[in-house]
Amino acid sequence: MDGKRGRWAELLTSEDWWAVWLGFLLIVAGAFGLTGVIPKIGGWKTNPLAAMQLTDAGGAVTGTIWLSWLLLLLALGVLCTVAVAAIRRRVGLYPLGFIGVYLLASVSCVLANQSRVEAYGLGYAFWALLLGLLISNTAGTPRWLLHGARSEMYIKTGLVLLGAEILFGKILDLGGPGLLVAWVVTPIVVLFMYNFGVRVLKMQSRALAIVIAAATSVCGVSAAIAVAAASRAKKDELTLAVGMTLIFTVLMMIFMPMFIKGIGMDSVVGGAWMGGTIDATGAVVAAGAFLGGNAEKVAAVVKMIQNVLIGLVAFIVAVYWTTRVERTPGETRVSPMEIWYRFPKFIVGFVAASLVFSFVLVPAFGSVAAVEAEIIRPVTKTLRGWLFCIAFVSIGLESNFRDLAAQMAGGRPLILYITGQSFNLLLTLLLAWLAFGGVLFPRVF
């Protein structure tokens, strides 16, 4: 009886379940228009305070986001404090720490939106990690600030919101060529990289190997976050994988379009190639735009389809980790109920959010475009960005360079990334030519 009571109590004391409750509370509030305007840090050139201004289509200042920024701080602070109180049975310095982490996340977004920085593709994840790491590795993270660094709770709640962006109707509209490039290459590269890291490079941490594989083959930061949570990777392992991904994403965003133009490759094939290999959606769109409108559309479509695999890959990794990696020697086969008890519940929230948006809200609002315009872009996607940014600040505050250096022992993670990305580039190029070069399907453009 006590065991059953404990399982039910987990619904209100588990961080995974609280991520689901928080995520769906925000989704419901967004669907009914109860969230108000979610602030979004704007662009600026010379005055950082301009990032907090609202402008019209002509560039004239119409107001500021300071009030909505403060309201978001209050709303997220209260919700997260309630969750922490339920999980830990005490709050302590958490509210004060959350305010500090939120301020650092805001600074990260401001830095990322400077016009020149934005052009180089150095997004909020880079600056959030950098600020956190600078504090933790210089003066040291103050105790009060560390109390607000609940990185896994922020990550998992953001992943539940990410599920809202995976709309099944949109997948069906994108067609066979995009599915071929995105869905055939990705699982092959994940399996290749994981086995190469574990069997050939003899990496001690299987979690680090699978996180790097997911970041390389699916969509960079978001996939790394989801798979790290599913495989219970350490924070410094996630930091290392994300750091490598961000660096190589910037390099590929700059040099791939130049290479494609330089050798005279078909721009549409080139767009599909970049969509399947560059690890961040924003970087994919920027690189595709360099080759022209058609290439930009194809690149974005391929990346969008690939993003759908985040939840599936995380689900498979969670099951594999539960039944194989975490299984002790001599243990009998894990029962289905035991798999459920060990299974990361935030993935349930991710899938449920996708189903609700795809089969409830889309019919209710009349179209995918309406749901995206009224809920996803202004609410769930923006909130997810804030939660991920807060999470990366937290990870930086909890990490130190000595831990990162230990993970790089022998250079194996870097070798894994370079080898896997090279394989990914070659295989994706072949599939992009077959799918978009007029070989297996009629040409799209």
Secondary structure, DSSP 8 states (H G I E B T S, - for coil): -HHHHHHHHHHHH-HHHHHHHHHHHHHHHHHTT-S--------BSS-GGGGGEEE-TTS-EEEESHHHHHHHHHHHHHHHHHHHHHHHS--TTHHHHHHHHHHHHHHHHHHHTBHHHHHTT--HHHHHHHHHHHHHHTT---HHHHTT--HHHHHHHHHHHHHTT--HHHHHHT-HHHHIIIIIHHHHHHHHHHHIIIIIS--S-HHHHHHHHHIIIIITHHHHHHHHHHHT--HHHHHHHHHHHHHHHHHHHHHHHHHHHHTT--HHHHHHHHHHHSS-HHHHHHHHHHH-HHHHHHHHHHHHHHHTHHHHHHHHHHHHIIIIIT--TT-----HHHHHHHS-HHHHHHHHHHHHIIIIIHHHHSSHHHHIIIIIIIIIHHHHHHHHHHHHHHHHHH--HHHHHHHTGGGHHHHHHHHHHHHHHHHHHHHHHHHHSSSSS----
